[in-house]
Amino acid sequence: MLYSIIGEDVPNSLNDRLEARPAHLARLEVLHNEGRLVLAGPNPSIDSDNPGNAGFSGSVVVAEFATLEDAQTWADADPYVDAGVYQKVTVKPFKQVFPKI
């Protein structure tokens, strides 16, 4: 089943985010290579693809996991959690409607 993982950044966490980013991306790459990643990306803090020093307010991942518990375990182990970037992470089942698969 698909699950949405929504991380909300703590204010002023851009430096910590940038430092933890390579490890964060490596985990997403594994999901992608396994064919389990639907989408992933950050939420810029301002209305711009490149927010510069304004940074990001969070991230969204939609991926396939066997169970909600597996998705939560994966989310809890994110390098952004360990680095203190995320103040909150929400994991929920997700039903894809569009694009149709």
C-alpha positions, -999 to 999 in steps of 0.1 A, spaced: 0 0 0 10 36 -5 17 59 24 23 97 26 50 109 49 49 145 57 78 161 76 75 195 91 108 214 96 117 233 127 123 270 120 158 279 108 169 244 101 183 250 67 220 243 77 210 211 94 189 201 64 218 207 40 242 187 61 218 157 64 206 159 28 230 133 12 220 106 37 183 115 33 185 113 -6 204 80 -4 174 64 14 150 78 -12 172 65 -39 169 30 -24 131 33 -25 133 45 -61 155 17 -72 131 -8 -56 102 8 -76 85 19 -44 88 56 -46 59 76 -62 72 111 -54 94 130 -30 104 166 -25 107 195 -1 83 224 5 100 257 0 93 283 27 86 309 0 69 307 -34 100 298 -53 117 266 -67 149 279 -52 141 296 -18 178 303 -10 183 313 26 145 312 32 149 274 33 122 248 35 92 242 57 91 205 53 90 175 29 66 151 13 72 115 4 47 91 -11 60 55 -12 49 19 -10 54 -1 22 40 -34 34 23 -19 64 17 14 82 41 3 109 68 -3 82 62 32 68 64 47 103 96 28 111 112 40 78 101 76 85 114 75 121 148 65 108 151 95 84 184 114 87 164 146 90 148 133 122 182 124 136 196 158 126 167 177 143 154 191 110 119 177 115 97 189 144 69 165 134 64 136 110 30 124 100 25 90 82 -8 81 67 -22 56 42 -25 71 8 -48 62 -21 -35 73 -55 -63 85 -78 -43 105 -104 -24 99 -124 -42 66 -129 -19 36 -126 
